[in-house]
Amino acid sequence: NFGSGVGHSINEILRIIHKVLGHEIKVTYTKKRSLDVPKIYLDISRAKEYLSWKPVTSLDNGIKKTWDFIKKLRT
């Protein structure tokens, strides 16, 4: 499982999910906890260097493909 090397906020991901699903998502925000990590993203530099790998699926497209797969499983 690889990432893109680009960080995305929870709100950005929720906007994409909303767009893909086509309906509102109920979100409940809670207070930040002392152990919460403020930012995290995958460093893909070694995959690029050693495997000549680069991301080819955008976050938008990855979420859409995942949702399409889930819908297919439900039928």
C-alpha positions, -999 to +999 in steps of 0.1 A: +000+000+000+017+032-012+007+069-009+013+098-031+037+118-009+011+146-007-008+152+025-046+157+025-067+172+052-097+152+066-120+179+053-105+176+018-110+138+019-146+143+032-154+167+003-142+141-022-162+114-006-193+137-006-187+144-043-184+106-051-213+095-030-235+123-041-250+130-007-242+146+026-221+129+052-227+135+088-195+145+105-189+150+142-159+169+152-144+163+187-117+180+207-081+172+197-065+147+220-029+151+233-017+120+214-033+131+180-008+136+152-014+170+136-001+160+101+010+127+085+017+117+050+037+088+034+072+095+023+075+077-011+111+088-019+125+053-014+098+037-036+107+062-063+144+056-059+146+019-055+115+007-074+112+035-100+077+038-087+054+068-090+017+073-081-007+070-110-040+072-092-052+105-079-070+106-045-103+115-062-100+086-086-089+062-059-119+070-037-142+067-067-127+033-077-130+021-041-167+032-039-174+015-073-158-017-060-179-016-027-211-010-047-203-039-069-198-062-039-233-052-026-250-064-058 
